[in-house]
Amino acid sequence: MSARHAVAVSLLRGRAGAEEFSDAAVNDPQVKALRAKVRPVEIDAGTPVEAAHVSIRYADGSSVEVTEKAATGSLARPMSDSALREKFAALAHYGCPTLAVAPLADTLWTLADLTDAGALMALARPHPEVARP
């Protein structure tokens, strides 16, 4: 069901972040209705793992097809630093809403030069004073 869910929720919400795979998203009536219409995802052994092909057939008989040869984040299409930072922030906020993400991200960008692992660990702890987004 997870591949069918990924297709349905991505079409409805235009994204596939952690929140789109939460219990709330899985139980969302719109997502459930579209997921029920998604045919099982077929795996073509000749298709690279970073590629995808989606075919959508509408009730009126019209259809649309999209092929992506290299997913964002793959070696062929790496994420930009700003996109990577945005993804990190979204996942960090989802996993720990009270985490001060910006200082942690800034420190992670300089990880190779970091001499005090304790400073990094302190930044990775939840901070009750950080407001939920």
Secondary structure, 3 states (H helix, E strand, C coil): CHHHHHHHHHHHHCCCCHHHHCHHHHCCHHHHHHHHHCCCCCCCCCCCCCCEEEEEECCCCCEEEEEECCCCCECCECCCHHHHHHHHHHHHHHHCCCCCHHHHHHHHHCHHHCCCHHHHHHHCCCCCCCCCC
